[in-house]
Amino acid sequence: MKLYLMRHGDYLMDTNQRMDVLSDAGKREVMNIANFLIPSQLRVSNILHSGKFRAQQTAELISQGIQSDQLPQAHAGLKPEDDVIAFANEISQWSDDVLVVGHLPFMGRLTGKLLTGNENREVIHFDPGTLVCLEQYDTDRWMVDWVLCPRMFV
């Protein structure tokens, strides 16, 4: 199983809507990664996001470069301060490849938990728009397969 973890793109506060939205730069960065992924024909069963608008926007944009039969959907337990251990336990029940779009510190803590068993150990720095592919080798062992950062496409 592969787990794709992405931090939302660069964002700003839209004072008219009174919410955080992706900046123009954030949209470009996510689309650069989506376009890069198209030739790989990467397929996932689901694209999940935290429900926060900037994560939803990121999920919708990155979905243009990834094949899935499901539209991006909000999923409980992915907010910045949510319990990564509970989510890691949920992941352990999955068998299909899934893309998850979320936030810091959650993404950093989740990768720490999956890769080292310690959610307090930061092993990957998630700049806005960073996409990480983790592969599960057995029930307790995950490895980093690859990482894409927006600055790779400048």
PyMOL CGO cylinders between C-alpha atoms (Angstrom):
from pymol import cmd
from pymol.cgo import CYLINDER

trace = [
    CYLINDER, 0.00, 0.00, 0.00, 1.11, 3.53, -0.73, 0.3, 1, 1, 1, 1, 1, 1,
    CYLINDER, 1.11, 3.53, -0.73, 0.07, 6.56, 1.27, 0.3, 1, 1, 1, 1, 1, 1,
    CYLINDER, 0.07, 6.56, 1.27, 0.46, 9.97, -0.35, 0.3, 1, 1, 1, 1, 1, 1,
    CYLINDER, 0.46, 9.97, -0.35, 0.62, 12.83, 2.14, 0.3, 1, 1, 1, 1, 1, 1,
    CYLINDER, 0.62, 12.83, 2.14, 0.37, 16.43, 0.97, 0.3, 1, 1, 1, 1, 1, 1,
    CYLINDER, 0.37, 16.43, 0.97, 0.39, 19.67, 2.87, 0.3, 1, 1, 1, 1, 1, 1,
    CYLINDER, 0.39, 19.67, 2.87, -1.96, 22.28, 1.47, 0.3, 1, 1, 1, 1, 1, 1,
    CYLINDER, -1.96, 22.28, 1.47, -0.45, 24.91, -0.82, 0.3, 1, 1, 1, 1, 1, 1,
    CYLINDER, -0.45, 24.91, -0.82, 0.59, 28.44, 0.12, 0.3, 1, 1, 1, 1, 1, 1,
    CYLINDER, 0.59, 28.44, 0.12, -2.40, 30.42, 1.35, 0.3, 1, 1, 1, 1, 1, 1,
    CYLINDER, -2.40, 30.42, 1.35, -3.65, 33.80, 2.48, 0.3, 1, 1, 1, 1, 1, 1,
    CYLINDER, -3.65, 33.80, 2.48, -6.68, 35.18, 4.30, 0.3, 1, 1, 1, 1, 1, 1,
    CYLINDER, -6.68, 35.18, 4.30, -9.49, 36.22, 1.96, 0.3, 1, 1, 1, 1, 1, 1,
    CYLINDER, -9.49, 36.22, 1.96, -11.06, 39.07, 3.91, 0.3, 1, 1, 1, 1, 1, 1,
    CYLINDER, -11.06, 39.07, 3.91, -14.22, 39.01, 1.77, 0.3, 1, 1, 1, 1, 1, 1,
    CYLINDER, -14.22, 39.01, 1.77, -14.88, 35.33, 2.41, 0.3, 1, 1, 1, 1, 1, 1,
    CYLINDER, -14.88, 35.33, 2.41, -13.31, 35.43, 5.90, 0.3, 1, 1, 1, 1, 1, 1,
    CYLINDER, -13.31, 35.43, 5.90, -11.38, 32.23, 5.31, 0.3, 1, 1, 1, 1, 1, 1,
    CYLINDER, -11.38, 32.23, 5.31, -7.96, 31.01, 4.26, 0.3, 1, 1, 1, 1, 1, 1,
    CYLINDER, -7.96, 31.01, 4.26, -7.68, 30.36, 0.52, 0.3, 1, 1, 1, 1, 1, 1,
    CYLINDER, -7.68, 30.36, 0.52, -4.80, 29.27, -1.68, 0.3, 1, 1, 1, 1, 1, 1,
    CYLINDER, -4.80, 29.27, -1.68, -2.74, 32.17, -2.97, 0.3, 1, 1, 1, 1, 1, 1,
    CYLINDER, -2.74, 32.17, -2.97, -2.07, 32.42, -6.70, 0.3, 1, 1, 1, 1, 1, 1,
    CYLINDER, -2.07, 32.42, -6.70, 1.44, 31.11, -6.01, 0.3, 1, 1, 1, 1, 1, 1,
    CYLINDER, 1.44, 31.11, -6.01, -0.01, 28.22, -3.98, 0.3, 1, 1, 1, 1, 1, 1,
    CYLINDER, -0.01, 28.22, -3.98, -2.35, 27.27, -6.83, 0.3, 1, 1, 1, 1, 1, 1,
    CYLINDER, -2.35, 27.27, -6.83, 0.54, 27.36, -9.33, 0.3, 1, 1, 1, 1, 1, 1,
    CYLINDER, 0.54, 27.36, -9.33, 2.77, 25.25, -7.09, 0.3, 1, 1, 1, 1, 1, 1,
    CYLINDER, 2.77, 25.25, -7.09, 0.12, 22.56, -6.61, 0.3, 1, 1, 1, 1, 1, 1,
    CYLINDER, 0.12, 22.56, -6.61, -0.69, 22.55, -10.34, 0.3, 1, 1, 1, 1, 1, 1,
    CYLINDER, -0.69, 22.55, -10.34, 3.02, 22.19, -11.17, 0.3, 1, 1, 1, 1, 1, 1,
    CYLINDER, 3.02, 22.19, -11.17, 3.10, 19.00, -9.09, 0.3, 1, 1, 1, 1, 1, 1,
    CYLINDER, 3.10, 19.00, -9.09, -0.21, 17.78, -10.57, 0.3, 1, 1, 1, 1, 1, 1,
    CYLINDER, -0.21, 17.78, -10.57, 1.09, 18.31, -14.11, 0.3, 1, 1, 1, 1, 1, 1,
    CYLINDER, 1.09, 18.31, -14.11, 4.33, 16.53, -13.24, 0.3, 1, 1, 1, 1, 1, 1,
    CYLINDER, 4.33, 16.53, -13.24, 2.35, 13.50, -12.00, 0.3, 1, 1, 1, 1, 1, 1,
    CYLINDER, 2.35, 13.50, -12.00, 0.11, 13.10, -15.06, 0.3, 1, 1, 1, 1, 1, 1,
    CYLINDER, 0.11, 13.10, -15.06, 2.54, 10.92, -17.09, 0.3, 1, 1, 1, 1, 1, 1,
    CYLINDER, 2.54, 10.92, -17.09, 3.01, 8.57, -14.12, 0.3, 1, 1, 1, 1, 1, 1,
    CYLINDER, 3.01, 8.57, -14.12, -0.71, 7.66, -14.19, 0.3, 1, 1, 1, 1, 1, 1,
    CYLINDER, -0.71, 7.66, -14.19, -0.69, 7.52, -10.40, 0.3, 1, 1, 1, 1, 1, 1,
    CYLINDER, -0.69, 7.52, -10.40, -3.94, 5.96, -9.13, 0.3, 1, 1, 1, 1, 1, 1,
    CYLINDER, -3.94, 5.96, -9.13, -5.52, 6.15, -5.68, 0.3, 1, 1, 1, 1, 1, 1,
    CYLINDER, -5.52, 6.15, -5.68, -8.82, 4.86, -4.34, 0.3, 1, 1, 1, 1, 1, 1,
    CYLINDER, -8.82, 4.86, -4.34, -9.55, 8.06, -2.40, 0.3, 1, 1, 1, 1, 1, 1,
    CYLINDER, -9.55, 8.06, -2.40, -8.40, 11.64, -2.05, 0.3, 1, 1, 1, 1, 1, 1,
    CYLINDER, -8.40, 11.64, -2.05, -9.10, 12.85, 1.47, 0.3, 1, 1, 1, 1, 1, 1,
    CYLINDER, -9.10, 12.85, 1.47, -8.72, 16.34, 2.94, 0.3, 1, 1, 1, 1, 1, 1,
    CYLINDER, -8.72, 16.34, 2.94, -9.27, 17.98, 6.31, 0.3, 1, 1, 1, 1, 1, 1,
    CYLINDER, -9.27, 17.98, 6.31, -12.33, 19.96, 5.29, 0.3, 1, 1, 1, 1, 1, 1,
    CYLINDER, -12.33, 19.96, 5.29, -10.55, 23.28, 5.67, 0.3, 1, 1, 1, 1, 1, 1,
    CYLINDER, -10.55, 23.28, 5.67, -10.98, 25.26, 2.46, 0.3, 1, 1, 1, 1, 1, 1,
    CYLINDER, -10.98, 25.26, 2.46, -7.26, 25.56, 1.63, 0.3, 1, 1, 1, 1, 1, 1,
    CYLINDER, -7.26, 25.56, 1.63, -6.90, 21.76, 1.95, 0.3, 1, 1, 1, 1, 1, 1,
    CYLINDER, -6.90, 21.76, 1.95, -10.03, 21.22, -0.17, 0.3, 1, 1, 1, 1, 1, 1,
    CYLINDER, -10.03, 21.22, -0.17, -8.65, 23.52, -2.88, 0.3, 1, 1, 1, 1, 1, 1,
    CYLINDER, -8.65, 23.52, -2.88, -5.32, 21.68, -2.81, 0.3, 1, 1, 1, 1, 1, 1,
    CYLINDER, -5.32, 21.68, -2.81, -7.05, 18.30, -3.04, 0.3, 1, 1, 1, 1, 1, 1,
    CYLINDER, -7.05, 18.30, -3.04, -9.13, 19.45, -6.01, 0.3, 1, 1, 1, 1, 1, 1,
    CYLINDER, -9.13, 19.45, -6.01, -6.09, 20.81, -7.84, 0.3, 1, 1, 1, 1, 1, 1,
    CYLINDER, -6.09, 20.81, -7.84, -3.80, 17.85, -7.21, 0.3, 1, 1, 1, 1, 1, 1,
    CYLINDER, -3.80, 17.85, -7.21, -6.62, 15.50, -8.28, 0.3, 1, 1, 1, 1, 1, 1,
    CYLINDER, -6.62, 15.50, -8.28, -6.11, 16.79, -11.82, 0.3, 1, 1, 1, 1, 1, 1,
    CYLINDER, -6.11, 16.79, -11.82, -2.80, 14.91, -11.91, 0.3, 1, 1, 1, 1, 1, 1,
    CYLINDER, -2.80, 14.91, -11.91, -3.93, 11.74, -10.13, 0.3, 1, 1, 1, 1, 1, 1,
    CYLINDER, -3.93, 11.74, -10.13, -6.41, 9.10, -11.23, 0.3, 1, 1, 1, 1, 1, 1,
    CYLINDER, -6.41, 9.10, -11.23, -9.23, 8.25, -8.82, 0.3, 1, 1, 1, 1, 1, 1,
    CYLINDER, -9.23, 8.25, -8.82, -12.80, 7.08, -9.19, 0.3, 1, 1, 1, 1, 1, 1,
    CYLINDER, -12.80, 7.08, -9.19, -13.73, 9.24, -6.19, 0.3, 1, 1, 1, 1, 1, 1,
    CYLINDER, -13.73, 9.24, -6.19, -13.90, 13.01, -5.94, 0.3, 1, 1, 1, 1, 1, 1,
    CYLINDER, -13.90, 13.01, -5.94, -11.85, 14.60, -3.16, 0.3, 1, 1, 1, 1, 1, 1,
    CYLINDER, -11.85, 14.60, -3.16, -13.76, 14.41, 0.10, 0.3, 1, 1, 1, 1, 1, 1,
    CYLINDER, -13.76, 14.41, 0.10, -13.49, 15.78, 3.62, 0.3, 1, 1, 1, 1, 1, 1,
    CYLINDER, -13.49, 15.78, 3.62, -12.43, 13.27, 6.24, 0.3, 1, 1, 1, 1, 1, 1,
    CYLINDER, -12.43, 13.27, 6.24, -12.52, 13.62, 10.02, 0.3, 1, 1, 1, 1, 1, 1,
    CYLINDER, -12.52, 13.62, 10.02, -9.28, 13.49, 11.98, 0.3, 1, 1, 1, 1, 1, 1,
    CYLINDER, -9.28, 13.49, 11.98, -7.05, 15.52, 9.64, 0.3, 1, 1, 1, 1, 1, 1,
    CYLINDER, -7.05, 15.52, 9.64, -7.11, 18.95, 11.28, 0.3, 1, 1, 1, 1, 1, 1,
    CYLINDER, -7.11, 18.95, 11.28, -3.79, 20.51, 12.38, 0.3, 1, 1, 1, 1, 1, 1,
    CYLINDER, -3.79, 20.51, 12.38, -4.00, 19.38, 16.02, 0.3, 1, 1, 1, 1, 1, 1,
    CYLINDER, -4.00, 19.38, 16.02, -5.91, 16.10, 15.57, 0.3, 1, 1, 1, 1, 1, 1,
    CYLINDER, -5.91, 16.10, 15.57, -4.68, 12.82, 17.07, 0.3, 1, 1, 1, 1, 1, 1,
    CYLINDER, -4.68, 12.82, 17.07, -2.16, 11.23, 14.69, 0.3, 1, 1, 1, 1, 1, 1,
    CYLINDER, -2.16, 11.23, 14.69, -2.17, 7.96, 16.60, 0.3, 1, 1, 1, 1, 1, 1,
    CYLINDER, -2.17, 7.96, 16.60, -5.90, 7.52, 16.00, 0.3, 1, 1, 1, 1, 1, 1,
    CYLINDER, -5.90, 7.52, 16.00, -5.42, 8.27, 12.30, 0.3, 1, 1, 1, 1, 1, 1,
    CYLINDER, -5.42, 8.27, 12.30, -2.40, 5.94, 12.05, 0.3, 1, 1, 1, 1, 1, 1,
    CYLINDER, -2.40, 5.94, 12.05, -4.58, 3.20, 13.54, 0.3, 1, 1, 1, 1, 1, 1,
    CYLINDER, -4.58, 3.20, 13.54, -7.24, 3.93, 10.93, 0.3, 1, 1, 1, 1, 1, 1,
    CYLINDER, -7.24, 3.93, 10.93, -4.64, 3.75, 8.14, 0.3, 1, 1, 1, 1, 1, 1,
    CYLINDER, -4.64, 3.75, 8.14, -3.55, 0.33, 9.40, 0.3, 1, 1, 1, 1, 1, 1,
    CYLINDER, -3.55, 0.33, 9.40, -6.97, -0.99, 8.33, 0.3, 1, 1, 1, 1, 1, 1,
    CYLINDER, -6.97, -0.99, 8.33, -6.62, 0.27, 4.74, 0.3, 1, 1, 1, 1, 1, 1,
    CYLINDER, -6.62, 0.27, 4.74, -5.35, -1.77, 1.82, 0.3, 1, 1, 1, 1, 1, 1,
    CYLINDER, -5.35, -1.77, 1.82, -5.77, 0.69, -1.07, 0.3, 1, 1, 1, 1, 1, 1,
    CYLINDER, -5.77, 0.69, -1.07, -3.50, 3.58, -2.03, 0.3, 1, 1, 1, 1, 1, 1,
    CYLINDER, -3.50, 3.58, -2.03, -4.86, 6.88, -0.68, 0.3, 1, 1, 1, 1, 1, 1,
    CYLINDER, -4.86, 6.88, -0.68, -3.92, 10.57, -0.96, 0.3, 1, 1, 1, 1, 1, 1,
    CYLINDER, -3.92, 10.57, -0.96, -4.38, 12.69, 2.17, 0.3, 1, 1, 1, 1, 1, 1,
    CYLINDER, -4.38, 12.69, 2.17, -4.20, 16.51, 2.12, 0.3, 1, 1, 1, 1, 1, 1,
    CYLINDER, -4.20, 16.51, 2.12, -3.70, 18.18, 5.47, 0.3, 1, 1, 1, 1, 1, 1,
    CYLINDER, -3.70, 18.18, 5.47, -1.77, 20.65, 7.60, 0.3, 1, 1, 1, 1, 1, 1,
    CYLINDER, -1.77, 20.65, 7.60, 1.10, 21.14, 9.99, 0.3, 1, 1, 1, 1, 1, 1,
    CYLINDER, 1.10, 21.14, 9.99, 1.76, 20.01, 12.59, 0.3, 1, 1, 1, 1, 1, 1,
    CYLINDER, 1.76, 20.01, 12.59, -0.43, 16.98, 11.76, 0.3, 1, 1, 1, 1, 1, 1,
    CYLINDER, -0.43, 16.98, 11.76, 1.44, 15.87, 8.64, 0.3, 1, 1, 1, 1, 1, 1,
    CYLINDER, 1.44, 15.87, 8.64, 4.84, 16.08, 10.29, 0.3, 1, 1, 1, 1, 1, 1,
    CYLINDER, 4.84, 16.08, 10.29, 3.61, 14.22, 13.35, 0.3, 1, 1, 1, 1, 1, 1,
    CYLINDER, 3.61, 14.22, 13.35, 1.93, 11.54, 11.23, 0.3, 1, 1, 1, 1, 1, 1,
    CYLINDER, 1.93, 11.54, 11.23, 5.07, 10.84, 9.21, 0.3, 1, 1, 1, 1, 1, 1,
    CYLINDER, 5.07, 10.84, 9.21, 7.07, 10.71, 12.43, 0.3, 1, 1, 1, 1, 1, 1,
    CYLINDER, 7.07, 10.71, 12.43, 4.64, 8.15, 13.85, 0.3, 1, 1, 1, 1, 1, 1,
    CYLINDER, 4.64, 8.15, 13.85, 4.55, 6.00, 10.71, 0.3, 1, 1, 1, 1, 1, 1,
    CYLINDER, 4.55, 6.00, 10.71, 8.29, 6.09, 9.97, 0.3, 1, 1, 1, 1, 1, 1,
    CYLINDER, 8.29, 6.09, 9.97, 9.79, 5.97, 13.47, 0.3, 1, 1, 1, 1, 1, 1,
    CYLINDER, 9.79, 5.97, 13.47, 6.95, 5.08, 15.84, 0.3, 1, 1, 1, 1, 1, 1,
    CYLINDER, 6.95, 5.08, 15.84, 7.34, 8.50, 17.49, 0.3, 1, 1, 1, 1, 1, 1,
    CYLINDER, 7.34, 8.50, 17.49, 4.94, 11.26, 16.48, 0.3, 1, 1, 1, 1, 1, 1,
    CYLINDER, 4.94, 11.26, 16.48, 7.22, 13.84, 18.12, 0.3, 1, 1, 1, 1, 1, 1,
    CYLINDER, 7.22, 13.84, 18.12, 10.11, 13.07, 15.79, 0.3, 1, 1, 1, 1, 1, 1,
    CYLINDER, 10.11, 13.07, 15.79, 10.02, 15.24, 12.67, 0.3, 1, 1, 1, 1, 1, 1,
    CYLINDER, 10.02, 15.24, 12.67, 11.54, 13.27, 9.81, 0.3, 1, 1, 1, 1, 1, 1,
    CYLINDER, 11.54, 13.27, 9.81, 10.11, 15.18, 6.85, 0.3, 1, 1, 1, 1, 1, 1,
    CYLINDER, 10.11, 15.18, 6.85, 9.65, 18.93, 6.63, 0.3, 1, 1, 1, 1, 1, 1,
    CYLINDER, 9.65, 18.93, 6.63, 6.40, 19.76, 4.84, 0.3, 1, 1, 1, 1, 1, 1,
    CYLINDER, 6.40, 19.76, 4.84, 6.76, 23.11, 3.10, 0.3, 1, 1, 1, 1, 1, 1,
    CYLINDER, 6.76, 23.11, 3.10, 3.40, 24.26, 1.68, 0.3, 1, 1, 1, 1, 1, 1,
    CYLINDER, 3.40, 24.26, 1.68, 2.52, 22.07, -1.30, 0.3, 1, 1, 1, 1, 1, 1,
    CYLINDER, 2.52, 22.07, -1.30, 4.94, 19.25, -0.46, 0.3, 1, 1, 1, 1, 1, 1,
    CYLINDER, 4.94, 19.25, -0.46, 3.82, 15.76, -1.51, 0.3, 1, 1, 1, 1, 1, 1,
    CYLINDER, 3.82, 15.76, -1.51, 5.33, 12.66, 0.10, 0.3, 1, 1, 1, 1, 1, 1,
    CYLINDER, 5.33, 12.66, 0.10, 4.85, 9.05, -0.96, 0.3, 1, 1, 1, 1, 1, 1,
    CYLINDER, 4.85, 9.05, -0.96, 5.16, 6.47, 1.82, 0.3, 1, 1, 1, 1, 1, 1,
    CYLINDER, 5.16, 6.47, 1.82, 5.05, 2.76, 1.13, 0.3, 1, 1, 1, 1, 1, 1,
    CYLINDER, 5.05, 2.76, 1.13, 3.98, 0.17, 3.67, 0.3, 1, 1, 1, 1, 1, 1,
    CYLINDER, 3.98, 0.17, 3.67, 6.22, -2.89, 3.68, 0.3, 1, 1, 1, 1, 1, 1,
    CYLINDER, 6.22, -2.89, 3.68, 4.50, -4.78, 6.49, 0.3, 1, 1, 1, 1, 1, 1,
    CYLINDER, 4.50, -4.78, 6.49, 2.00, -3.97, 9.22, 0.3, 1, 1, 1, 1, 1, 1,
    CYLINDER, 2.00, -3.97, 9.22, 4.47, -1.88, 11.24, 0.3, 1, 1, 1, 1, 1, 1,
    CYLINDER, 4.47, -1.88, 11.24, 6.99, -0.68, 8.67, 0.3, 1, 1, 1, 1, 1, 1,
    CYLINDER, 6.99, -0.68, 8.67, 6.73, 2.31, 6.35, 0.3, 1, 1, 1, 1, 1, 1,
    CYLINDER, 6.73, 2.31, 6.35, 9.43, 3.75, 4.11, 0.3, 1, 1, 1, 1, 1, 1,
    CYLINDER, 9.43, 3.75, 4.11, 9.73, 7.00, 2.16, 0.3, 1, 1, 1, 1, 1, 1,
    CYLINDER, 9.73, 7.00, 2.16, 9.37, 6.23, -1.53, 0.3, 1, 1, 1, 1, 1, 1,
    CYLINDER, 9.37, 6.23, -1.53, 9.73, 9.80, -2.86, 0.3, 1, 1, 1, 1, 1, 1,
    CYLINDER, 9.73, 9.80, -2.86, 9.13, 13.49, -2.05, 0.3, 1, 1, 1, 1, 1, 1,
    CYLINDER, 9.13, 13.49, -2.05, 8.08, 16.35, -4.33, 0.3, 1, 1, 1, 1, 1, 1,
    CYLINDER, 8.08, 16.35, -4.33, 8.47, 19.95, -3.18, 0.3, 1, 1, 1, 1, 1, 1,
    CYLINDER, 8.47, 19.95, -3.18, 7.18, 23.02, -5.04, 0.3, 1, 1, 1, 1, 1, 1,
    CYLINDER, 7.18, 23.02, -5.04, 10.67, 24.52, -5.15, 0.3, 1, 1, 1, 1, 1, 1,
    CYLINDER, 10.67, 24.52, -5.15, 11.73, 21.62, -7.42, 0.3, 1, 1, 1, 1, 1, 1,
    CYLINDER, 11.73, 21.62, -7.42, 9.61, 23.17, -10.18, 0.3, 1, 1, 1, 1, 1, 1,
    CYLINDER, 9.61, 23.17, -10.18, 10.90, 26.75, -10.08, 0.3, 1, 1, 1, 1, 1, 1,
]
cmd.load_cgo(trace, "trace")
